[in-house]
């Protein structure tokens, strides 16, 4: 296995998940609330996994309500900017009015169009594009190491840990 590769990492975390958990517990009780929460989480994860696999990605792992995925040489990687939510046309069509699109971008090589969304709302949960796109707000290597397979992260020289950003 090579110690270097090109591609994109997707880390998706459900915004408002704690609030949703508490709301379901308060309205349905502990057991029924947990069952309903599991149904919501399974529906979101199933939809995400389907799209990840459809586009040639791999699920690296789950942590609570978060999912981490890998895409080798992702189709729209070169069109994305830090903090973007980039969606293909089929995803935009499927999500309909639950998204707010800032702009459309086109891949000159493939002819595919991608929407840069500022907001996605799904099942009462809202996802927004990253507010801070500044390199000065980058996470520390110790934070990043939690989301990268240890066997890969430890191979990078200490001075090169920021290459994962």
Steps between C-alpha positions, in 0.01 A plus 500: 500500500635839401560758772362774271183518296278761341136537577253660735383433852138563591421553866129554563357569843131561564450853625246517781526129579515553877195728482315236293599228750372701795180598319417139413579385855282774651206444265506118473686382808841338527430168324268621223713812452810284451314278253378800301848656506646175367247503214602858407872425524465178297306688230767772476788250505333279237448800271860617550649154448295453182630829357858435613504159333320632192789743449776248561571594860569289806368539852797510739297503818230637724522691828160562655311710247809563283622314194846516341542402134779486242480570125798419278553789256144623560320635192438850633797530734666764283178706505470504879628771730560466876167462683289443186200274482526378139214295355449338161186569296328174600546579870371855451194361322440241774531758779280756321399799712689374806821663372618854433738532206760777494627425148545233235844380387580301189776247444643587157643150451194289588229759428339422837340780700531533876311727739679681780234494771490723805236295683343153498206409721404136539263347753502814716881512506681787331852490351671827407821567311800574717496862611876522536700427186811666637818291521564659841201311639631157397472220754815385673681180397397339830135559411546376143670182617171387656336486156774335294590134524795480742700283260482777240539799733810367675683453169509876431810678636425727797554814289257370237192439721338819365494346151178329610326839522 
